[in-house]
Amino acid sequence: MPLHLKSAPTKTFADTSQQDVAERVRDIIADIRENGDDAVRRYAEKFDNWSPPSYRLSDDEVDDIIATLDPQVIADIEFVQTQVRRFAQAQRDSLVDIEVETLPGVFLGQKHVPVQAAGAYIPGGKYPLTASAHMTIITAKVAGVPRVVACTPPIRGEIPAATVAAMKMAGADEIYVLGGIQAVAAMAVGTDTIERVNMIAGPGNAYVAEAKRQLFGEVGIDLFAGPTEILIVADEHADPFFTAVDLLSQAEHGPESPAVLVTTSQALGEQVIEWIEKLLPGMSTRDYAEPAWRDWGQVIVAEDLDEAYRIADDFAFEHVQVFTQNPREALTRMHDYGALFLGENTCVSYGDKVIGTNHVLPTLGAARYTGGLWVGKYLRTVTYQEVTSAESSAQLGEVCGRASRVELFEGHARSGDARAWRHAGAEYEWIEAAHPAEAGVR
């Protein structure tokens, strides 16, 4: 039986069903659908106090913005984007088109076709999240998406220069300084100045997430996302200082971001709690990290690693770090997680910012049924069929006729009958009645 040194509720999708958020989002989407750019401008003014002549940045404006940045910022963006692009390209290379001959002259194929237009939402708010530009735009471009529209909000009335640079360097075809529900809705339904897209990707606050949820079906989305989550599985060999630092690194995302430690060592759990209490007062992001840890942080002592891994899988968290003597065993011992970070030399912050894997990941238990954003999310896996053999077509036709009539689908059955009649001389009353002059003629 696990021992809880620190307990807290566990967030679920049910916790995030805020009726007022849903109603407000629904009203704004409807307004933008009806009034287009006028409605977009009203909400941008209302929520962000932002009303430039055009929300779309011209190429010259983008170049001028990038020129204001320290060369080291540009160099770091280039480094990170190289890592993201390398991994995304490896993912794309793993997806191959196939064609097989299942019967003589029966060819079945599969192709991976990119969506033709994607919207990338890069959050802003309190922090300029340049890394989300890498994750959403580069991944789309490597997938082969010809048109990528990127939106990011102003921050305190200013254009986030580093984010704009990241968007441009990642390959965005259109860049808009526009945030919130109005950005997501404009990309999804289209306006006079923003042509609609086919899918939308990227994280955001509760309003952005709800807008994506309501628009899903009209457009595709990457996944539903809630507050950032971290869980660390640790044994007695783990470093309590590293463990505490890494838990707080994700708690600073927001006051509802859960941080959980599952350990086989009660001593380690107690030391981690002590370290967190020491570190929190000096954090510049304490206003987010402290309530996140206070309200949603947990420390659980498991009897052994078997139980620790079971507990971790039950959480099905977005990020799971493994601080054990043999961290790679988690690759076979665990199955429900967004991303694994193995060993103390690895941390979630690397995944968020620099290492190259995608940081748009499932939360609130969604890791039980989906992975995170990757090249494949921007691809539609489509099939094609071709029958060049008359004999095989006749065989399929006879089976199709019988199988369809079991389901009472007479029209389907007749499609099969017609080919069996034409190619194999099979006799069917309905065909003879329809074409008496062709009886016996093929």
C-alpha positions in Angstrom: 0.0 0.0 0.0 1.6 3.3 -1.0 2.3 6.0 1.6 1.4 9.6 0.8 3.8 12.1 2.3 2.0 14.9 0.5 -1.5 14.4 -0.9 -3.5 16.5 -3.5 -6.3 16.0 -5.9 -5.6 14.5 -9.3 -6.8 16.6 -12.2 -9.1 15.1 -14.9 -10.9 16.4 -17.9 -14.0 16.6 -15.7 -12.2 19.2 -13.5 -11.7 21.5 -16.5 -15.3 21.6 -17.7 -15.9 25.2 -16.9 -19.4 26.1 -18.2 -18.7 29.9 -18.3 -15.5 29.3 -20.4 -17.5 27.1 -22.8 -20.3 29.6 -23.2 -18.0 32.6 -23.7 -15.9 30.7 -26.3 -19.1 29.6 -28.1 -20.4 33.2 -28.3 -17.0 34.5 -29.6 -16.7 31.9 -32.3 -20.3 32.6 -33.4 -19.6 36.3 -33.6 -16.4 35.8 -35.6 -18.1 33.3 -37.9 -20.8 36.0 -38.6 -18.8 39.2 -38.5 -15.3 38.1 -39.5 -12.5 40.7 -39.2 -14.7 43.2 -37.4 -15.3 40.8 -34.6 -11.6 39.7 -34.5 -10.6 43.3 -34.1 -13.1 43.9 -31.3 -11.9 41.0 -29.3 -8.2 41.8 -29.9 -8.9 45.3 -28.6 -10.9 44.0 -25.6 -8.6 41.2 -24.4 -5.2 42.4 -25.5 -5.7 46.1 -26.0 -4.2 45.5 -29.5 -5.4 47.1 -32.7 -2.6 47.6 -35.3 -3.5 48.5 -38.9 -2.9 44.9 -39.8 -2.5 41.8 -37.6 -0.4 40.2 -40.3 3.3 41.2 -40.3 4.9 42.0 -43.6 8.2 40.5 -44.6 9.9 43.8 -44.0 8.3 44.1 -40.5 9.5 40.6 -39.6 13.1 41.4 -40.8 13.1 44.7 -38.8 11.9 42.8 -35.7 14.5 40.1 -36.0 17.2 42.7 -36.4 16.5 44.0 -32.9 17.5 40.7 -31.3 20.9 39.8 -29.8 22.8 37.5 -32.3 23.1 35.0 -29.5 19.3 34.7 -29.4 19.3 34.0 -33.1 22.1 31.5 -32.8 20.3 29.6 -30.0 17.0 29.6 -32.0 19.0 28.1 -34.9 20.5 25.4 -32.7 17.2 24.4 -31.2 15.4 24.4 -34.5 18.1 22.2 -36.0 17.5 19.6 -33.2 13.7 19.7 -33.7 14.1 19.5 -37.5 16.4 16.5 -37.3 14.1 14.5 -35.1 11.0 15.5 -37.1 12.8 14.4 -40.3 13.6 11.1 -38.8 10.0 10.6 -38.0 8.9 11.5 -41.5 11.5 9.1 -43.0 10.0 6.3 -40.9 6.6 6.7 -42.7 6.8 5.0 -46.0 4.1 4.6 -48.7 3.2 1.0 -49.4 1.5 -1.0 -52.1 0.8 -4.8 -51.9 -0.8 -7.3 -54.3 -3.2 -9.2 -52.1 -4.8 -11.4 -54.9 -3.6 -11.7 -58.5 -4.2 -8.3 -60.0 -5.6 -6.7 -56.8 -3.4 -3.8 -55.6 -3.9 -2.0 -52.3 -1.9 1.0 -51.4 -1.3 3.5 -48.6 0.0 7.1 -48.9 0.9 9.7 -46.3 -0.5 13.0 -47.6 0.1 16.3 -45.7 -2.8 18.6 -44.9 -2.8 21.6 -47.3 -3.0 24.3 -44.6 -2.2 24.3 -40.9 -2.6 26.9 -38.2 0.1 27.1 -35.5 -0.9 28.8 -32.3 2.1 30.0 -30.2 1.0 31.1 -26.7 2.1 34.3 -25.1 0.4 35.8 -22.1 3.0 36.1 -19.4 5.9 34.3 -21.2 7.0 34.4 -24.8 6.9 30.7 -25.7 9.3 30.7 -28.6 9.8 26.9 -28.3 6.2 26.3 -29.4 7.0 27.9 -32.7 9.6 25.3 -33.3 7.4 22.5 -32.3 4.3 23.4 -34.3 5.7 25.0 -37.5 8.9 23.0 -38.2 7.0 19.7 -37.6 4.3 20.9 -40.1 6.9 21.9 -42.7 8.8 18.7 -42.4 5.5 16.9 -42.9 5.2 18.8 -46.2 2.4 21.2 -45.3 2.5 23.9 -48.0 0.9 26.7 -46.0 1.5 27.3 -42.3 -0.3 30.2 -40.6 1.2 31.2 -37.3 -0.5 33.3 -34.6 0.9 34.6 -31.3 -0.5 37.3 -29.0 1.2 40.5 -28.1 2.8 40.6 -24.6 1.9 43.6 -22.6 1.2 45.6 -25.7 4.5 44.6 -27.4 5.3 42.3 -30.3 7.3 39.3 -28.9 10.4 39.7 -31.1 12.0 36.4 -30.2 8.8 34.5 -31.0 8.4 36.2 -34.3 12.0 35.3 -35.2 11.3 31.7 -34.2 8.1 31.7 -36.4 10.0 33.0 -39.4 13.0 30.8 -39.0 10.8 27.8 -38.6 9.2 28.4 -41.9 5.8 30.1 -41.3 4.2 31.4 -44.4 2.0 33.9 -42.7 2.7 35.5 -39.3 0.0 37.3 -37.3 0.3 39.0 -34.0 -3.0 37.9 -32.7 -3.9 35.7 -29.8 -6.6 33.9 -27.9 -10.0 32.6 -29.1 -10.0 35.2 -31.8 -6.9 33.8 -33.4 -8.0 30.2 -33.2 -11.4 31.0 -34.6 -10.1 33.2 -37.4 -7.8 30.5 -38.6 -10.5 27.8 -38.3 -13.5 29.5 -39.9 -11.6 32.1 -42.1 -12.2 35.9 -42.5 -11.7 38.3 -45.4 -8.0 38.7 -44.4 -7.2 35.3 -43.0 -7.9 32.3 -45.2 -9.1 29.3 -43.3 -6.8 26.3 -42.5 -7.5 22.6 -42.3 -6.0 21.9 -38.8 -4.8 23.8 -35.8 -2.0 22.8 -33.5 -0.3 24.3 -30.4 -0.9 24.8 -26.7 -2.8 27.6 -25.0 -4.8 28.6 -22.0 -8.2 27.3 -21.1 -10.0 29.5 -23.6 -7.7 28.5 -26.5 -8.1 24.8 -25.5 -11.9 25.2 -25.4 -11.9 27.0 -28.8 -10.0 24.1 -30.3 -12.4 21.6 -28.7 -15.5 23.4 -30.1 -14.0 23.8 -33.6 -12.8 20.2 -33.8 -14.6 18.5 -36.7 -14.8 21.7 -38.7 -11.0 21.6 -38.5 -8.6 19.0 -37.2 -6.6 19.6 -34.1 -3.4 18.1 -32.7 -4.9 17.2 -29.3 -6.8 18.5 -26.3 -4.4 19.9 -23.6 -4.7 21.0 -20.0 -2.2 22.3 -17.5 1.4 21.0 -17.8 2.1 17.9 -15.7 5.3 16.3 -14.4 5.8 13.0 -12.5 9.1 11.7 -11.4 9.8 8.0 -10.6 12.8 7.8 -8.3 14.6 5.1 -6.2 16.9 5.6 -3.3 19.8 6.5 -5.6 18.1 9.6 -6.9 19.5 13.1 -6.1 16.8 14.9 -4.0 18.1 18.4 -5.1 17.8 17.5 -8.8 14.4 16.0 -8.1 13.1 19.1 -6.3 14.4 21.4 -9.0 12.8 19.5 -11.8 9.4 19.3 -10.1 9.4 23.0 -9.6 10.6 23.6 -13.2 7.1 22.4 -14.4 5.1 23.8 -11.5 6.1 27.3 -12.8 4.0 26.8 -15.9 0.9 27.7 -14.0 -1.0 27.5 -10.6 -2.8 24.4 -11.7 0.2 22.4 -13.0 0.6 19.1 -11.0 4.0 18.0 -9.9 4.2 14.4 -8.5 7.0 12.3 -7.0 6.6 8.6 -6.8 9.6 7.0 -5.0 10.6 3.8 -3.3 12.5 5.8 -0.6 10.6 7.6 2.1 13.9 9.4 3.1 14.2 10.7 -0.5 10.6 11.9 -0.5 11.1 13.8 2.8 14.3 15.4 1.5 12.6 16.5 -1.7 9.8 18.2 0.2 12.5 20.0 2.3 14.4 21.1 -0.8 11.2 22.4 -2.4 10.4 24.5 0.7 14.0 25.9 0.5 13.9 26.7 -3.2 10.4 28.1 -3.6 10.9 31.4 -1.8 13.7 32.4 -4.2 12.0 31.6 -7.4 11.0 34.5 -9.7 8.1 32.4 -10.8 6.9 31.7 -7.3 3.5 33.2 -7.9 2.8 30.2 -10.2 5.0 27.5 -8.8 4.0 27.9 -5.2 0.2 27.4 -5.6 0.8 24.6 -8.1 2.9 22.7 -5.6 0.7 23.6 -2.6 -2.6 22.6 -4.3 -1.6 19.9 -6.8 1.8 18.6 -5.6 2.1 15.0 -4.4 4.8 12.8 -2.9 4.0 9.0 -2.9 6.2 6.3 -1.4 5.8 3.0 -3.2 6.8 -0.4 -1.8 9.0 -1.2 -4.8 9.6 -0.2 -8.4 6.9 -2.5 -9.7 4.3 -0.5 -7.7 6.0 2.8 -8.6 5.6 2.1 -12.3 2.0 1.0 -11.8 1.2 4.2 -9.9 2.9 6.3 -12.6 0.9 4.5 -15.3 -2.3 5.2 -13.4 -1.5 9.0 -13.5 -0.8 8.8 -17.3 1.0 12.1 -17.0 2.3 14.3 -19.8 6.0 14.2 -18.7 7.6 11.3 -16.7 11.2 11.5 -15.5 12.9 8.3 -14.3 15.6 8.7 -11.7 16.5 5.1 -11.0 19.6 2.9 -11.2 18.4 1.5 -14.5 16.1 4.2 -16.1 15.8 2.5 -19.5 13.8 -0.3 -18.0 10.9 2.2 -17.9 10.7 1.8 -21.7 9.3 -1.7 -21.2 7.8 -1.3 -17.8 5.6 1.7 -18.5 3.0 2.4 -21.2 0.9 5.4 -20.3 2.8 8.7 -20.6 3.3 11.6 -23.0 7.1 11.5 -23.0 9.8 9.7 -21.0 12.9 11.4 -19.7 15.5 8.8 -18.7 18.1 9.5 -16.1 19.3 12.5 -14.1 21.2 13.9 -17.1 17.8 14.4 -18.8 15.0 16.7 -17.8 11.6 17.8 -19.0 13.0 21.3 -19.5 15.3 19.9 -22.2 12.2 18.5 -23.9 10.4 21.8 -23.5 13.1 24.0 -24.9 16.1 22.4 -26.7 16.5 18.7 -27.2 14.4 18.2 -30.3 11.4 16.0 -29.4 8.1 17.7 -29.5 6.8 19.4 -26.3 3.1 19.5 -27.4 1.9 16.5 -25.3 -1.2 14.9 -23.9 -2.4 15.9 -20.4 -5.3 15.0 -18.0 -4.9 11.3 -18.7 -5.1 11.5 -22.5 -1.8 9.7 -22.7 -3.8 6.5 -22.3 -5.0 6.9 -25.9 -2.8 9.3 -27.7 0.8 10.5 -28.1 1.9 14.1 -28.6 2.3 16.3 -31.6 4.6 14.8 -34.3 5.0 14.8 -38.1 2.2 12.2 -38.5 -0.4 14.5 -37.0 0.0 16.7 -40.1 -0.4 13.8 -42.5 -3.5 12.0 -43.6 -2.9 8.3 -44.2 -5.0 7.5 -47.2 -5.5 4.3 -49.2 -6.1 3.4 -52.8 -7.3 0.3 -54.5 -7.0 -1.1 -58.1 -8.2 -4.4 -59.6 -6.7 -5.2 -62.9 -7.6 -8.9 -63.1 -11.1 -9.8 -64.4 -10.9 -13.1 -62.6 -10.1 -11.5 -59.2 -12.8 -8.9 -59.8 -15.3 -11.7 -60.4 -14.2 -13.6 -57.2 -14.5 -10.4 -55.1 -17.9 -9.6 -56.7 -19.4 -13.0 -55.8 -18.2 -12.7 -52.2 -19.3 -9.0 -52.0 -22.8 -10.0 -53.2 -23.2 -12.6 -50.5 -21.6 -10.5 -47.7 -23.7 -7.5 -48.6 -27.0 -9.4 -48.5 -26.2 -10.7 -45.1 -26.3 -7.0 -44.0 -29.4 -6.3 -46.2 -27.4 -3.9 -48.5 -28.9 -4.8 -51.8 -27.2 -2.0 -53.7 -23.8 -3.0 -52.5 -24.5 -6.6 -53.5 -25.5 -5.6 -57.0 -22.2 -3.8 -57.5 -20.5 -7.1 -56.8 -23.0 -9.1 -58.8 -22.5 -7.0 -61.9 -18.8 -7.8 -62.0 -19.3 -11.5 -61.3 -21.8 -11.5 -64.2 -19.6 -9.6 -66.6 -16.3 -11.4 -65.9 -17.4 -15.0 -64.9 -20.8 -15.5 -66.4 -22.6 -15.7 -63.1 -26.4 -15.5 -63.4 -28.5 -13.1 -61.4 -32.3 -12.6 -61.8 -32.1 -8.9 -61.3 -29.6 -8.5 -64.1 -31.5 -10.7 -66.5 -34.7 -8.7 -65.8 -32.9 -5.4 -66.3 -31.1 -6.4 -69.5 -33.1 -9.2 -71.2 -31.4 -8.4 -74.5 -28.0 -9.1 -73.1 -28.9 -12.4 -71.5 -26.0 -14.8 -72.0 -23.9 -11.9 -73.5 -20.9 -10.7 -71.7 
